[in-house]
Amino acid sequence: MKSSKGKGAAKYSKESLKPVDDRKVGKRKAATKADKSSSQKKQRDAKKDPNKPKRPPSAFFVFLEEFRKDFKKEHPDVKAVSAVGKAGGQRWKSMSDAEKAPYEAKAAKRKSDYEKLMKAYNKKQESTADDENEGNDEEDEASAEEEEEEEDDEDED
């Protein structure tokens, strides 16, 4: 092979000329990952229960609820959500632990309330699951008896 000097020399690096197997991210691997994530997303979305309690906000989000009100009063012309979030984040970072304490206490209270709601929700889910399983158990027993009768009939032949 001739090595050419000039315009077209060294267009491709050695790494770009390696086989696809040697690369960390190949076309096939990326496609399978995308398929898995989309199927997992569909499954996750289908399983959401509207009666399930929402997770409680962290101390920062409890602070941000209050901060938004103050920020909107001081800056009525600012409509961007990102601006409010950035200002709130900067304020939160500059606060001392003593200043953050009331928000952390509110967040802890909301978390304890959430845990109580979740216990009640889980008990309700278990009871409904037990009711469904009892019905399925009766159906399973009936189908098992039918299968045994069919096997006995086949044995007699």
Z-matrix of the N, CA and C atoms (Angstrom, degrees):
N
C 1 1.445
C 2 1.518 1 110.57
N 3 1.259 2 114.57 1 145.13
C 4 1.454 3 119.75 2 177.59
C 5 1.514 4 109.00 3 -89.58
N 6 1.284 5 114.66 4 139.80
C 7 1.461 6 117.05 5 173.82
C 8 1.509 7 106.72 6 -98.46
N 9 1.281 8 114.95 7 121.17
C 10 1.457 9 118.96 8 -175.67
C 11 1.508 10 110.33 9 -95.42
N 12 1.256 11 114.07 10 140.54
C 13 1.455 12 119.67 11 176.11
C 14 1.512 13 107.55 12 -109.56
N 15 1.267 14 115.85 13 142.68
C 16 1.450 15 117.73 14 177.36
C 17 1.509 16 112.16 15 127.99
N 18 1.330 17 116.43 16 -138.35
C 19 1.461 18 122.23 17 -172.33
C 20 1.523 19 113.85 18 -60.61
N 21 1.334 20 117.84 19 -51.32
C 22 1.458 21 120.71 20 -171.27
C 23 1.511 22 114.78 21 -88.95
N 24 1.292 23 120.25 22 2.72
C 25 1.454 24 122.89 23 -175.95
C 26 1.521 25 110.33 24 -69.95
N 27 1.325 26 116.36 25 136.60
C 28 1.472 27 125.41 26 174.47
C 29 1.518 28 112.30 27 57.13
N 30 1.319 29 116.16 28 45.49
C 31 1.467 30 119.60 29 174.45
C 32 1.518 31 110.65 30 -70.84
N 33 1.320 32 116.54 31 -35.94
C 34 1.453 33 121.48 32 -174.74
C 35 1.517 34 109.24 33 -113.81
N 36 1.296 35 116.02 34 135.08
C 37 1.456 36 119.10 35 175.66
C 38 1.523 37 108.33 36 -82.80
N 39 1.327 38 117.02 37 166.72
C 40 1.464 39 120.87 38 -179.98
C 41 1.526 40 110.66 39 -61.46
N 42 1.325 41 116.56 40 -37.22
C 43 1.462 42 120.40 41 -177.77
C 44 1.524 43 111.75 42 -64.17
N 45 1.310 44 117.19 43 -36.71
C 46 1.456 45 119.74 44 -178.63
C 47 1.524 46 111.53 45 -73.61
N 48 1.339 47 117.64 46 -19.38
C 49 1.459 48 120.74 47 179.68
C 50 1.523 49 113.03 48 -91.04
N 51 1.331 50 118.59 49 -2.66
C 52 1.460 51 121.32 50 179.29
C 53 1.520 52 109.75 51 -66.92
N 54 1.328 53 116.87 52 154.07
C 55 1.462 54 119.12 53 176.37
C 56 1.521 55 111.13 54 -63.44
N 57 1.313 56 115.82 55 159.38
C 58 1.465 57 121.64 56 -176.83
C 59 1.524 58 110.82 57 -61.10
N 60 1.338 59 118.02 58 -33.40
C 61 1.463 60 121.07 59 -177.70
C 62 1.524 61 111.76 60 -62.46
N 63 1.341 62 117.05 61 -32.79
C 64 1.451 63 120.07 62 -177.84
C 65 1.522 64 112.65 63 -76.45
N 66 1.295 65 117.49 64 -21.09
C 67 1.461 66 120.38 65 179.71
C 68 1.512 67 109.96 66 -74.53
N 69 1.299 68 115.65 67 150.53
C 70 1.464 69 119.45 68 -179.67
C 71 1.518 70 111.69 69 -73.87
N 72 1.313 71 117.43 70 -38.49
C 73 1.459 72 120.77 71 -179.19
C 74 1.522 73 107.93 72 -119.86
N 75 1.316 74 115.96 73 108.46
C 76 1.451 75 120.91 74 176.58
C 77 1.506 76 109.68 75 -102.79
N 78 1.321 77 116.03 76 172.07
C 79 1.463 78 119.55 77 -178.62
C 80 1.513 79 111.15 78 -63.59
N 81 1.313 80 116.56 79 -42.56
C 82 1.467 81 119.27 80 -177.00
C 83 1.520 82 111.57 81 -67.62
N 84 1.300 83 116.72 82 -41.84
C 85 1.458 84 119.61 83 -179.80
C 86 1.523 85 110.96 84 -62.36
N 87 1.310 86 117.15 85 -42.82
C 88 1.460 87 120.54 86 -179.04
C 89 1.527 88 110.32 87 -65.04
N 90 1.324 89 117.19 88 -37.65
C 91 1.459 90 120.43 89 -178.89
C 92 1.520 91 110.36 90 -67.04
N 93 1.331 92 118.13 91 -40.57
C 94 1.461 93 119.65 92 -179.51
C 95 1.519 94 110.55 93 -68.51
N 96 1.321 95 117.02 94 -37.22
C 97 1.458 96 118.89 95 178.05
C 98 1.523 97 110.69 96 -63.41
N 99 1.307 98 117.33 97 -40.42
C 100 1.464 99 120.79 98 179.74
C 101 1.523 100 110.23 99 -64.96
N 102 1.336 101 117.20 100 -39.95
C 103 1.458 102 120.10 101 179.15
C 104 1.516 103 110.91 102 -64.26
N 105 1.328 104 117.00 103 -42.82
C 106 1.456 105 120.18 104 -179.57
C 107 1.517 106 111.32 105 -63.89
N 108 1.317 107 116.34 106 -43.85
C 109 1.456 108 118.90 107 -176.94
C 110 1.524 109 111.29 108 -66.12
N 111 1.324 110 117.05 109 -37.18
C 112 1.462 111 118.51 110 -179.96
C 113 1.523 112 110.93 111 -70.29
N 114 1.333 113 117.58 112 -36.67
C 115 1.462 114 119.15 113 179.13
C 116 1.520 115 110.27 114 -71.63
N 117 1.331 116 117.32 115 -36.76
C 118 1.456 117 119.79 116 177.40
C 119 1.524 118 110.17 117 -66.66
N 120 1.306 119 116.89 118 -36.99
C 121 1.456 120 120.33 119 179.90
C 122 1.526 121 110.38 120 -64.32
N 123 1.328 122 116.72 121 -41.41
C 124 1.465 123 120.29 122 178.73
C 125 1.518 124 110.47 123 -63.22
N 126 1.336 125 117.05 124 -42.46
C 127 1.459 126 120.37 125 179.72
C 128 1.523 127 110.21 126 -64.52
N 129 1.330 128 116.37 127 -42.47
C 130 1.455 129 120.26 128 -177.84
C 131 1.525 130 110.13 129 -65.36
N 132 1.326 131 116.86 130 -41.28
C 133 1.455 132 120.24 131 -179.59
C 134 1.520 133 111.40 132 -66.96
N 135 1.299 134 117.77 133 -35.54
C 136 1.450 135 121.68 134 -177.22
C 137 1.525 136 111.28 135 -70.40
N 138 1.313 137 117.88 136 -26.86
C 139 1.458 138 121.29 137 -175.04
C 140 1.526 139 113.61 138 -87.96
N 141 1.318 140 119.34 139 -5.67
C 142 1.456 141 120.66 140 -177.19
C 143 1.523 142 111.02 141 -65.94
N 144 1.324 143 114.80 142 134.44
C 145 1.456 144 121.37 143 179.54
C 146 1.524 145 108.50 144 -107.26
N 147 1.315 146 118.48 145 122.34
C 148 1.464 147 119.96 146 -178.94
C 149 1.528 148 113.25 147 -66.58
N 150 1.330 149 118.09 148 -19.03
C 151 1.462 150 121.35 149 -179.81
C 152 1.526 151 112.94 150 -85.08
N 153 1.326 152 117.13 151 -10.48
C 154 1.454 153 120.77 152 -178.38
C 155 1.527 154 109.56 153 -69.63
N 156 1.345 155 117.68 154 134.72
C 157 1.469 156 119.96 155 -179.60
C 158 1.523 157 111.70 156 -64.12
N 159 1.327 158 116.13 157 145.52
C 160 1.457 159 120.36 158 178.44
C 161 1.523 160 109.53 159 -77.16
N 162 1.332 161 115.34 160 148.28
C 163 1.454 162 119.87 161 177.96
C 164 1.521 163 109.55 162 -66.07
N 165 1.342 164 116.90 163 146.65
C 166 1.466 165 118.90 164 -178.00
C 167 1.526 166 111.08 165 -76.18
N 168 1.326 167 117.22 166 154.25
C 169 1.466 168 119.88 167 178.48
C 170 1.533 169 110.88 168 -74.24
N 171 1.312 170 115.21 169 153.39
C 172 1.462 171 120.19 170 175.70
C 173 1.527 172 109.01 171 -75.40
N 174 1.331 173 116.12 172 174.10
C 175 1.462 174 120.71 173 -179.66
C 176 1.534 175 110.64 174 -59.71
N 177 1.326 176 116.30 175 -36.99
C 178 1.472 177 119.58 176 179.91
C 179 1.529 178 110.77 177 -63.19
N 180 1.318 179 117.47 178 -42.85
C 181 1.463 180 119.27 179 -178.58
C 182 1.523 181 111.90 180 -72.26
N 183 1.328 182 117.72 181 -29.03
C 184 1.461 183 120.07 182 173.53
C 185 1.537 184 108.29 183 -64.68
N 186 1.326 185 115.78 184 -43.37
C 187 1.476 186 120.72 185 176.66
C 188 1.518 187 110.85 186 -61.94
N 189 1.336 188 116.20 187 -42.51
C 190 1.457 189 121.22 188 -175.70
C 191 1.533 190 111.85 189 -64.61
N 192 1.339 191 117.48 190 -32.99
C 193 1.470 192 120.23 191 176.88
C 194 1.533 193 110.25 192 -58.07
N 195 1.327 194 114.49 193 -46.36
C 196 1.459 195 120.05 194 -178.98
C 197 1.527 196 111.21 195 -71.93
N 198 1.324 197 115.52 196 -39.16
C 199 1.468 198 121.19 197 -177.89
C 200 1.520 199 111.10 198 -63.71
N 201 1.325 200 117.30 199 -38.54
C 202 1.481 201 120.94 200 -179.51
C 203 1.527 202 111.07 201 -57.41
N 204 1.334 203 115.73 202 -44.68
C 205 1.469 204 119.86 203 -179.06
C 206 1.537 205 110.91 204 -60.30
N 207 1.334 206 115.19 205 -47.11
C 208 1.469 207 119.51 206 -179.84
C 209 1.526 208 110.76 207 -65.29
N 210 1.311 209 116.66 208 -42.10
C 211 1.468 210 120.96 209 -177.36
C 212 1.523 211 110.78 210 -63.78
N 213 1.335 212 116.70 211 -40.40
C 214 1.477 213 120.28 212 -179.10
C 215 1.524 214 111.03 213 -67.82
N 216 1.342 215 117.11 214 -32.25
C 217 1.464 216 119.99 215 177.22
C 218 1.528 217 110.47 216 -68.94
N 219 1.333 218 116.13 217 -41.87
C 220 1.458 219 120.57 218 -178.18
C 221 1.528 220 112.63 219 -75.31
N 222 1.333 221 116.90 220 -34.20
C 223 1.466 222 122.46 221 -176.93
C 224 1.529 223 110.53 222 -127.57
N 225 1.332 224 117.87 223 73.91
C 226 1.470 225 119.48 224 -177.29
C 227 1.530 226 114.07 225 -68.47
N 228 1.344 227 116.69 226 -21.64
C 229 1.460 228 119.56 227 -178.29
C 230 1.525 229 113.36 228 -81.03
N 231 1.340 230 118.85 229 -16.20
C 232 1.469 231 121.75 230 -178.63
C 233 1.530 232 108.54 231 -83.00
N 234 1.333 233 115.12 232 118.27
C 235 1.464 234 120.07 233 -177.49
C 236 1.531 235 112.29 234 -106.90
N 237 1.337 236 117.75 235 -14.95
C 238 1.465 237 121.53 236 -174.33
C 239 1.527 238 110.84 237 -72.52
N 240 1.316 239 115.29 238 128.94
C 241 1.459 240 121.24 239 178.05
C 242 1.517 241 109.94 240 -65.86
N 243 1.334 242 115.89 241 -37.11
C 244 1.461 243 119.96 242 -178.74
C 245 1.527 244 111.78 243 -62.38
N 246 1.324 245 117.00 244 -36.05
C 247 1.469 246 120.96 245 179.98
C 248 1.524 247 110.33 246 -65.00
N 249 1.323 248 116.21 247 -41.62
C 250 1.467 249 120.52 248 179.08
C 251 1.525 250 109.50 249 -65.47
N 252 1.328 251 116.55 250 -43.16
C 253 1.458 252 120.64 251 -179.93
C 254 1.515 253 112.91 252 -63.63
N 255 1.321 254 116.53 253 -42.43
C 256 1.471 255 120.71 254 178.93
C 257 1.523 256 110.91 255 -64.87
N 258 1.320 257 116.57 256 -44.09
C 259 1.464 258 120.25 257 179.80
C 260 1.527 259 110.15 258 -64.10
N 261 1.323 260 116.03 259 -40.26
C 262 1.462 261 120.02 260 178.64
C 263 1.524 262 112.01 261 -65.52
N 264 1.320 263 115.89 262 -40.48
C 265 1.460 264 119.83 263 178.26
C 266 1.516 265 112.33 264 -64.06
N 267 1.320 266 116.13 265 -41.20
C 268 1.467 267 120.06 266 178.35
C 269 1.525 268 110.76 267 -64.91
N 270 1.311 269 115.88 268 -41.24
C 271 1.483 270 120.44 269 179.73
C 272 1.522 271 110.03 270 -65.08
N 273 1.338 272 117.43 271 -42.65
C 274 1.468 273 122.33 272 -179.09
C 275 1.527 274 110.21 273 -62.41
N 276 1.324 275 116.58 274 -42.37
C 277 1.468 276 120.38 275 179.86
C 278 1.526 277 111.86 276 -64.81
N 279 1.324 278 116.14 277 -33.84
C 280 1.460 279 119.75 278 -177.55
C 281 1.532 280 112.95 279 -81.04
N 282 1.335 281 117.10 280 -11.56
C 283 1.462 282 120.48 281 -178.19
C 284 1.524 283 110.93 282 -76.33
N 285 1.334 284 115.70 283 148.95
C 286 1.462 285 120.56 284 176.34
C 287 1.529 286 108.78 285 -84.35
N 288 1.321 287 116.12 286 169.90
C 289 1.468 288 120.54 287 178.87
C 290 1.528 289 111.22 288 -62.50
N 291 1.317 290 116.66 289 -35.06
C 292 1.472 291 120.74 290 179.08
C 293 1.527 292 110.92 291 -64.73
N 294 1.335 293 116.11 292 -37.95
C 295 1.462 294 120.38 293 179.05
C 296 1.533 295 111.11 294 -71.86
N 297 1.320 296 116.82 295 -30.98
C 298 1.470 297 121.24 296 -179.93
C 299 1.525 298 112.57 297 -79.34
N 300 1.327 299 117.80 298 -19.82
C 301 1.462 300 122.61 299 -173.34
C 302 1.531 301 114.17 300 -53.87
N 303 1.340 302 120.73 301 -45.49
C 304 1.477 303 118.80 302 -178.86
C 305 1.533 304 112.62 303 -63.22
N 306 1.328 305 116.52 304 -35.00
C 307 1.462 306 119.76 305 178.97
C 308 1.537 307 111.03 306 -70.77
N 309 1.332 308 115.02 307 -37.44
C 310 1.462 309 119.00 308 177.36
C 311 1.526 310 110.80 309 -66.39
N 312 1.327 311 116.83 310 -36.09
C 313 1.464 312 120.74 311 177.81
C 314 1.535 313 110.46 312 -65.96
N 315 1.338 314 116.91 313 -43.56
C 316 1.467 315 120.71 314 177.57
C 317 1.528 316 110.61 315 -61.94
N 318 1.328 317 116.12 316 -41.65
C 319 1.465 318 120.68 317 179.95
C 320 1.528 319 110.44 318 -64.95
N 321 1.336 320 117.29 319 -39.07
C 322 1.466 321 120.96 320 178.69
C 323 1.530 322 110.89 321 -65.26
N 324 1.340 323 116.26 322 -39.84
C 325 1.464 324 120.01 323 178.18
C 326 1.532 325 110.70 324 -64.03
N 327 1.335 326 115.91 325 -44.21
C 328 1.471 327 119.86 326 178.75
C 329 1.524 328 111.04 327 -63.46
N 330 1.335 329 116.06 328 -35.70
C 331 1.458 330 119.62 329 179.59
C 332 1.531 331 110.79 330 -67.21
N 333 1.334 332 117.19 331 -40.83
C 334 1.466 333 119.76 332 179.04
C 335 1.535 334 110.42 333 -65.79
N 336 1.333 335 116.79 334 -38.87
C 337 1.468 336 120.25 335 175.87
C 338 1.531 337 110.64 336 -62.56
N 339 1.320 338 115.45 337 -41.73
C 340 1.470 339 120.96 338 179.03
C 341 1.529 340 110.82 339 -62.58
N 342 1.334 341 116.77 340 -41.74
C 343 1.467 342 119.83 341 179.98
C 344 1.522 343 111.09 342 -63.27
N 345 1.336 344 116.80 343 -38.85
C 346 1.473 345 120.23 344 176.74
C 347 1.531 346 110.36 345 -63.35
N 348 1.331 347 115.85 346 -45.16
C 349 1.463 348 119.93 347 179.13
C 350 1.530 349 111.20 348 -62.35
N 351 1.330 350 116.17 349 -39.42
C 352 1.464 351 120.14 350 -179.80
C 353 1.527 352 111.39 351 -66.98
N 354 1.329 353 117.29 352 -37.82
C 355 1.469 354 119.71 353 177.44
C 356 1.524 355 110.12 354 -62.07
N 357 1.324 356 115.56 355 -44.99
C 358 1.464 357 119.90 356 178.63
C 359 1.530 358 110.30 357 -64.06
N 360 1.315 359 116.96 358 -42.00
C 361 1.468 360 121.94 359 179.59
C 362 1.526 361 110.58 360 -62.82
N 363 1.335 362 116.44 361 -44.70
C 364 1.469 363 120.07 362 -179.17
C 365 1.515 364 111.72 363 -65.34
N 366 1.343 365 116.88 364 -38.48
C 367 1.462 366 119.69 365 176.65
C 368 1.523 367 110.58 366 -62.50
N 369 1.316 368 115.97 367 -41.80
C 370 1.466 369 120.75 368 178.92
C 371 1.525 370 110.21 369 -63.49
N 372 1.345 371 116.54 370 -42.26
C 373 1.461 372 120.76 371 179.38
C 374 1.518 373 111.10 372 -63.65
N 375 1.340 374 117.06 373 -42.02
C 376 1.469 375 120.81 374 179.13
C 377 1.524 376 110.65 375 -63.65
N 378 1.334 377 116.61 376 -41.06
C 379 1.461 378 119.15 377 -178.76
C 380 1.525 379 110.96 378 -67.01
N 381 1.321 380 117.39 379 -38.98
C 382 1.471 381 119.10 380 178.06
C 383 1.519 382 110.55 381 -70.67
N 384 1.337 383 116.87 382 -34.07
C 385 1.471 384 120.01 383 177.89
C 386 1.528 385 109.98 384 -67.78
N 387 1.340 386 116.57 385 -37.95
C 388 1.468 387 120.29 386 178.02
C 389 1.521 388 110.66 387 -64.72
N 390 1.339 389 115.80 388 -41.02
C 391 1.462 390 119.43 389 178.77
C 392 1.522 391 110.54 390 -62.15
N 393 1.312 392 116.91 391 -41.98
C 394 1.462 393 120.64 392 179.28
C 395 1.514 394 111.00 393 -67.00
N 396 1.326 395 116.90 394 -40.07
C 397 1.461 396 120.44 395 -179.15
C 398 1.514 397 111.72 396 -67.42
N 399 1.342 398 117.05 397 -35.21
C 400 1.464 399 119.30 398 178.28
C 401 1.519 400 110.20 399 -61.59
N 402 1.301 401 116.86 400 -42.30
C 403 1.462 402 120.74 401 177.37
C 404 1.516 403 110.83 402 -64.56
N 405 1.314 404 117.54 403 -39.98
C 406 1.456 405 121.60 404 179.22
C 407 1.518 406 111.18 405 -68.48
N 408 1.344 407 117.48 406 -35.47
C 409 1.458 408 120.77 407 179.69
C 410 1.524 409 110.47 408 -63.17
N 411 1.336 410 116.25 409 -41.51
C 412 1.468 411 119.47 410 179.06
C 413 1.522 412 109.85 411 -64.21
N 414 1.325 413 116.83 412 -40.65
C 415 1.463 414 120.00 413 178.53
C 416 1.515 415 110.61 414 -66.24
N 417 1.338 416 117.29 415 -39.64
C 418 1.459 417 121.16 416 179.55
C 419 1.531 418 110.77 417 -64.04
N 420 1.335 419 116.26 418 -41.45
C 421 1.466 420 119.75 419 178.66
C 422 1.521 421 110.62 420 -63.24
N 423 1.322 422 117.16 421 -41.99
C 424 1.461 423 120.90 422 -179.47
C 425 1.525 424 110.16 423 -65.36
N 426 1.311 425 117.80 424 -42.69
C 427 1.461 426 119.72 425 179.87
C 428 1.515 427 111.03 426 -69.44
N 429 1.334 428 117.93 427 -32.73
C 430 1.470 429 120.91 428 177.30
C 431 1.527 430 110.32 429 -66.38
N 432 1.334 431 116.73 430 -40.32
C 433 1.465 432 119.98 431 177.97
C 434 1.521 433 110.70 432 -64.44
N 435 1.334 434 117.69 433 -40.74
C 436 1.458 435 121.27 434 178.69
C 437 1.528 436 110.64 435 -63.19
N 438 1.349 437 117.11 436 -40.73
C 439 1.453 438 120.49 437 178.99
C 440 1.521 439 110.84 438 -63.74
N 441 1.343 440 116.62 439 -40.30
C 442 1.468 441 120.18 440 179.05
C 443 1.528 442 110.07 441 -63.73
N 444 1.325 443 117.16 442 -41.44
C 445 1.462 444 120.53 443 179.25
C 446 1.524 445 110.34 444 -63.41
N 447 1.343 446 116.83 445 -40.63
C 448 1.458 447 120.21 446 178.74
C 449 1.521 448 110.65 447 -64.67
N 450 1.346 449 117.31 448 -40.24
C 451 1.452 450 120.31 449 178.97
C 452 1.531 451 110.02 450 -65.42
N 453 1.322 452 116.85 451 -39.79
C 454 1.476 453 120.03 452 178.24
C 455 1.527 454 110.38 453 -63.64
N 456 1.325 455 117.07 454 -40.88
C 457 1.453 456 121.22 455 178.18
C 458 1.522 457 110.19 456 -62.91
N 459 1.341 458 118.76 457 -40.52
C 460 1.442 459 121.89 458 179.30
C 461 1.536 460 110.73 459 -67.22
N 462 1.329 461 116.74 460 -37.75
C 463 1.458 462 120.76 461 179.77
C 464 1.534 463 110.83 462 -65.44
N 465 1.311 464 116.69 463 -36.00
C 466 1.473 465 120.65 464 -178.69
C 467 1.531 466 110.80 465 -68.95
N 468 1.317 467 118.33 466 -29.45
C 469 1.470 468 122.26 467 -179.77
C 470 1.470 469 108.06 468 -70.66
